[in-house]
């Protein structure tokens, strides 16, 4: 798409927003209902697209993408009217007589840039929040998941006029063209490297940005943990979507005394959940493309591989792989893995571990498996990270009742549910001053005696 076409899309959307048509709450709810109906009617086509792009089974596609989208839309349909109401706040005595309130304004025209790993969920979820708050939106899905991008475009064109919500497909040229436009908010989900580029561009326009990035999310297991249950849950979260999940446990760090037992249980669980040969499992997915496949294969250290390590270049699949006795100097520990490779490291004391983790970039997620309440409190209160779970993995993002987002290197801003509504909303503070009374003390000439009495009153 030419730059001129992109500029025209943004111009049309800004004009439509300024017409005020998106502001009535009734209109927003009607649009959400249209979107829900369209997604519901196309469940099968969406699942087929996810299977083609990522090899996701129908069950996984619904559990991790379609179902979560329908849940978020339902939540917003139910709550948008309540969230949109102005909030009354207390007014200081010095401003008598007046009332104070916070109005909820949409930002305007927003850009949503989504990734390839959960191409339906991470495109539509932020759009739901944008619609609920009264914005217009330009959506840029990833070029790496073209089949899902096509179904997203089909749903959007069926539900909305292009001056309200529009999809722009394509690759780097389109990304560059969009980022050179002035939007009122940019919402980006993707890698840290691209996130930096997004922030550089938005800084040029002083445009606020929400960055949902990633990082090396640790999974801690101590000697008090229920090892079999921990292994089962870790295997689920790590190898879901072939490890191509921004909040997947990136690496396992466990107490030295339980390492061998934990690794054995993890291998047993891989076999139980995926079979003796996971590459023959029809419900096991694929790596998104050859580039990422080659990168992941290059990270496998055969000498340290306790399980898996095998791959199929034709199908771009890599088996769930456990890399035992990993070290911080290994190549696999230098970057976010984003694939089905699980390095295992050990620690001996929590104080040592906390110091180690706080010296590293802040991860998007952190998980701890423990029955020791004091250890759990230490980790959750003293380590900086986006969000996470105690005695589970991944599931903290699957709710509309809590915000989801990173901190520091793993991102800025959050969304889902009420937090998502607030993210796409400008909270405008307003004082409504009454005209039936006008206290004279703020006007010149100042009465210093009166000022002293008022000061004494306020400080009393």
Rosetta blueprint (number, residue, H / E / L):
1 X L
2 X L
3 X H
4 X H
5 X H
6 X H
7 X H
8 X H
9 X H
10 X H
11 X H
12 X H
13 X H
14 X H
15 X H
16 X H
17 X H
18 X H
19 X L
20 X L
21 X L
22 X L
23 X L
24 X L
25 X H
26 X H
27 X H
28 X H
29 X H
30 X H
31 X H
32 X H
33 X H
34 X H
35 X H
36 X H
37 X H
38 X H
39 X H
40 X H
41 X H
42 X L
43 X H
44 X H
45 X H
46 X H
47 X H
48 X H
49 X H
50 X H
51 X H
52 X H
53 X H
54 X H
55 X L
56 X L
57 X L
58 X H
59 X H
60 X H
61 X H
62 X H
63 X H
64 X H
65 X H
66 X H
67 X H
68 X H
69 X H
70 X H
71 X H
72 X H
73 X H
74 X H
75 X H
76 X H
77 X H
78 X H
79 X H
80 X H
81 X H
82 X H
83 X H
84 X H
85 X L
86 X L
87 X E
88 X E
89 X E
90 X L
91 X L
92 X L
93 X H
94 X H
95 X H
96 X L
97 X L
98 X E
99 X E
100 X E
101 X E
102 X E
103 X E
104 X E
105 X E
106 X E
107 X L
108 X L
109 X E
110 X E
111 X E
112 X E
113 X E
114 X L
115 X L
116 X L
117 X L
118 X L
119 X L
120 X L
121 X H
122 X H
123 X H
124 X H
125 X H
126 X H
127 X H
128 X H
129 X H
130 X H
131 X H
132 X H
133 X L
134 X L
135 X L
136 X E
137 X E
138 X E
139 X E
140 X E
141 X L
142 X L
143 X L
144 X L
145 X L
146 X H
147 X H
148 X H
149 X H
150 X H
151 X H
152 X H
153 X H
154 X H
155 X H
156 X H
157 X H
158 X H
159 X H
160 X L
161 X L
162 X L
163 X L
164 X L
165 X E
166 X E
167 X E
168 X L
169 X L
170 X L
171 X L
172 X H
173 X H
174 X H
175 X H
176 X H
177 X H
178 X H
179 X H
180 X L
181 X L
182 X L
183 X L
184 X L
185 X E
186 X E
187 X E
188 X E
189 X E
190 X L
191 X L
192 X H
193 X H
194 X H
195 X H
196 X H
197 X H
198 X H
199 X H
200 X H
201 X H
202 X H
203 X H
204 X H
205 X L
206 X L
207 X L
208 X E
209 X E
210 X E
211 X E
212 X E
213 X L
214 X L
215 X L
216 X L
217 X L
218 X E
219 X E
220 X E
221 X E
222 X L
223 X L
224 X L
225 X L
226 X L
227 X H
228 X H
229 X H
230 X H
231 X H
232 X H
233 X H
234 X H
235 X H
236 X H
237 X H
238 X H
239 X H
240 X H
241 X H
242 X H
243 X H
244 X L
245 X L
246 X L
247 X L
248 X L
249 X L
250 X L
251 X E
252 X E
253 X E
254 X E
255 X E
256 X H
257 X H
258 X H
259 X H
260 X H
261 X H
262 X H
263 X H
264 X H
265 X H
266 X H
267 X H
268 X H
269 X H
270 X H
271 X H
272 X H
273 X H
274 X H
275 X L
276 X L
277 X L
278 X H
279 X H
280 X H
281 X L
282 X L
283 X L
284 X L
285 X L
286 X L
287 X L
288 X L
289 X L
290 X H
291 X H
292 X H
293 X H
294 X H
295 X H
296 X H
297 X H
298 X H
299 X L
300 X L
301 X L
302 X H
303 X H
304 X H
305 X E
306 X E
307 X E
308 X L
309 X L
310 X L
311 X E
312 X E
313 X L
314 X L
315 X L
316 X L
317 X E
318 X E
319 X L
320 X L
321 X E
322 X E
323 X E
324 X L
325 X L
326 X L
327 X L
328 X L
329 X L
330 X L
331 X H
332 X H
333 X H
334 X L
335 X L
336 X L
337 X L
338 X L
339 X L
340 X L
341 X E
342 X E
343 X E
344 X E
345 X E
346 X E
347 X E
348 X L
349 X L
350 X H
351 X H
352 X H
353 X H
354 X H
355 X H
356 X H
357 X H
358 X H
359 X L
360 X L
361 X L
362 X L
363 X L
364 X L
365 X E
366 X E
367 X E
368 X E
369 X E
370 X L
371 X L
372 X L
373 X H
374 X H
375 X H
376 X H
377 X H
378 X H
379 X H
380 X H
381 X H
382 X H
383 X L
384 X L
385 X L
386 X L
387 X E
388 X E
389 X E
390 X E
391 X L
392 X L
393 X L
394 X L
395 X H
396 X H
397 X H
398 X L
399 X L
400 X L
401 X L
402 X L
403 X L
404 X E
405 X E
406 X L
407 X L
408 X H
409 X H
410 X H
411 X E
412 X E
413 X L
414 X E
415 X E
416 X L
417 X H
418 X H
419 X H
420 X H
421 X H
422 X H
423 X H
424 X L
425 X E
426 X E
427 X E
428 X E
429 X E
430 X E
431 X E
432 X E
433 X E
434 X L
435 X L
436 X L
437 X L
438 X L
439 X L
440 X H
441 X H
442 X H
443 X L
444 X L
445 X L
446 X L
447 X L
448 X H
449 X H
450 X H
451 X H
452 X H
453 X H
454 X H
455 X H
456 X H
457 X H
458 X H
459 X H
460 X L
